[in-house]
Amino acid sequence: MRRNRRSRCLFSMPLLGLVLTLGFAAHAQTSPLTPTASPTPPVRKTPSLEREFFKNILRDQKAIWTAPLRLHRADAKWMVPSGVGLMALITTDRITGDEISEFDRLVKPSKIMSYPGSSYGAGAVAATFYLVGRKNHDARARETGILSAEAYVDSQLVVHALKGITQRARPQTGRERSEFFDGGNSFPSGHSASAWAVAAIVANEYHDRRVVQVAAYGIATAVSLARFTGQKHYLSDVLIGSGLGYGIGQYVYHAHHRKSSDATDEDGGLTESRWPAITPSFNRRVRQYGVSFTWSF
């Protein structure tokens, strides 16, 4: 049995190297992967992101899966230490997983905290941004919703493909827990990937609002930790899922962001202000008098 396990671990190393490459290369290769314009492009109306949604997903998948082919020798300076760290986590996963399983009181709150990373949670975030943007004619919120949905779909396609390849057993599987190629679906964490993919989109879109960035990445971090404390995944599952989601979110934003969606007064967005705007409001006919209070922060 031990020989079998060792052979599985050694056989999985090249595959894990590919996973690691995907996670970081999707982010590192953002600029080169961005579609380049032709020297003399014809003047025509750019299709909306809604119309290009499914085409963009196909383009994203091609760019993500071929990203390792565009790596250079210089990338070894971050790939080698990251790979060593990943293998160290995989080696100790069963120990840390067994240790956290002793804290049963963390399971219930962790399940609640995992919700933002579920398909319902990520879908709700994307739908809320999109619908609010459509209603208020806010181009930035509208684009945030579209790109969040796109990043979520991209991340889940990659995650489910890797789950099918690695087939890692989950922490509570039993004797074969943490083993690869055992018919499981633990590696990588889908909740972590979706949470970080959506968070990267939101943080990039609202790069001028630190509170939004902190909230987006804070929630994504909480989701990732909750998948470990909730005994659903190992630390390496969470790490790779988070890295994949973040890298995919970064790529989707830089590849499909429309500069016209940046929040300005002209496109319906609100400019950030340190002080509230107070405007008198009155109607002599009905004898209504008041004050309107607006504060964008």
Summary of the structure (lengths in Angstrom):
residues: 297
radius of gyration: 22.6
end to end distance: 59.8
largest distance: 89.4
contacts: 969
relative contact order: 0.15
helix: 66%
strand: 5%
